[in-house]
C-alpha cells in the first residue's frame, strides 16, 4: 500500500467518519466501534487530582501510526516524516471520552 500524503488524509478521514457515524446511533455505538476495532495503546490525560481529562488511543501502529486524540479533537496519523489529521466533532470526542473515562475509572477503582 502506498502511503502518500493524500492516502494518509484518506485514512484519517475514514476513521473519523466511522467514529462520527457512532454518535447518536443506537444500532452501532462508540462501544461497538471499540469492541470491533483493535486499539494498541491508551494514553490517559489526567489532572493533578487524578481526574480524567482526555485520551489518545493508538488504533494503528507500525506504519502508519494512527491515533484518536480527544484533546486535539482529531484522528492523527504519523508516517515517517509525514503527518495528516482529520478533525472530529465535539460530539464524537465526547463519546470517545465517555467510553475511556468509564474505562479509566474502572481501572483505578
C-alpha positions as CSV (number, residue, x, y, z in Angstrom):
1,X,0.0,0.0,0.0
2,X,1.3,3.4,-0.9
3,X,1.5,6.0,1.9
4,X,1.2,9.2,0.0
5,X,0.0,12.4,1.8
6,X,-3.4,12.0,0.0
7,X,-3.7,8.4,1.2
8,X,-2.7,9.4,4.7
9,X,-5.5,12.0,4.7
10,X,-8.0,9.4,3.4
11,X,-7.0,7.0,6.2
12,X,-7.7,9.7,8.8
13,X,-10.9,10.7,7.2
14,X,-12.1,7.1,7.0
15,X,-11.5,6.5,10.8
16,X,-13.1,9.9,11.6
17,X,-16.2,9.1,9.6
18,X,-16.6,5.7,11.3
19,X,-16.4,7.3,14.7
20,X,-18.8,10.1,13.7
21,X,-21.4,7.5,12.5
22,X,-21.4,6.0,16.0
23,X,-22.5,9.3,17.6
24,X,-26.2,9.1,18.4
25,X,-26.5,5.8,16.6
26,X,-28.5,3.2,18.6
27,X,-27.5,0.3,16.4
28,X,-23.7,0.9,16.3
29,X,-22.4,2.9,19.3
30,X,-18.9,4.1,20.1
31,X,-18.8,1.0,22.4
32,X,-19.4,-1.2,19.3
33,X,-16.7,0.7,17.4
34,X,-14.0,0.0,20.1
35,X,-15.3,-3.6,20.5
36,X,-15.0,-4.2,16.7
37,X,-11.6,-2.4,16.2
38,X,-8.3,-3.1,17.8
39,X,-6.6,-0.4,19.8
40,X,-3.0,-0.9,20.8
41,X,-2.3,1.7,23.4
42,X,-4.2,4.2,25.6
43,X,-2.6,7.4,27.0
44,X,-4.9,8.8,29.6
45,X,-4.5,12.5,30.3
46,X,-5.4,13.3,33.9
47,X,-5.1,16.4,36.1
48,X,-3.2,16.7,39.4
49,X,-6.2,15.4,41.2
50,X,-6.2,12.2,39.2
51,X,-9.4,13.2,37.3
52,X,-9.7,12.2,33.6
53,X,-9.3,15.0,31.1
54,X,-8.7,13.4,27.6
55,X,-7.3,10.4,25.9
56,X,-5.0,9.4,23.0
57,X,-5.8,6.0,21.6
58,X,-3.5,4.2,19.2
59,X,-5.6,2.5,16.6
60,X,-2.8,1.7,14.2
61,X,0.9,1.2,14.9
62,X,4.0,0.2,12.9
63,X,3.3,2.3,9.9
64,X,1.4,4.3,9.8
65,X,0.8,5.2,13.4
66,X,-2.8,6.4,13.8
67,X,-4.3,7.9,16.9
68,X,-7.7,9.2,18.1
69,X,-6.9,12.3,20.2
70,X,-9.7,13.9,22.1
71,X,-7.6,16.8,23.3
72,X,-6.7,17.8,19.7
73,X,-10.2,16.7,18.5
74,X,-8.8,14.7,15.7
75,X,-7.7,11.4,14.2
76,X,-4.0,11.9,13.7
77,X,-1.6,9.9,11.5
78,X,2.2,9.9,11.6
79,X,4.2,8.0,9.0
80,X,8.0,8.7,8.8
81,X,8.1,12.5,8.3
82,X,4.5,12.7,7.1
83,X,1.6,13.9,9.2
84,X,-2.1,14.0,8.5
85,X,-5.2,14.6,10.5
86,X,-9.0,14.8,10.2
87,X,-10.9,16.7,12.8
88,X,-13.6,15.1,15.0
89,X,-16.8,16.9,16.2
90,X,-17.3,17.7,19.8
91,X,-20.0,15.1,20.0
92,X,-17.6,12.4,18.7
93,X,-14.9,13.4,21.1
94,X,-17.4,13.4,24.0
95,X,-18.4,9.9,23.0
96,X,-14.8,8.7,22.9
97,X,-14.1,10.5,26.2
98,X,-17.2,8.9,27.8
99,X,-16.0,5.4,26.8
100,X,-12.4,5.9,28.0
101,X,-13.3,7.8,31.1
102,X,-15.5,4.9,32.2
103,X,-12.7,2.5,31.4
104,X,-10.1,4.7,33.3
105,X,-12.4,5.0,36.4
106,X,-12.9,1.2,36.4
107,X,-9.2,0.6,36.2
108,X,-8.4,2.9,39.2
109,X,-11.3,1.7,41.4
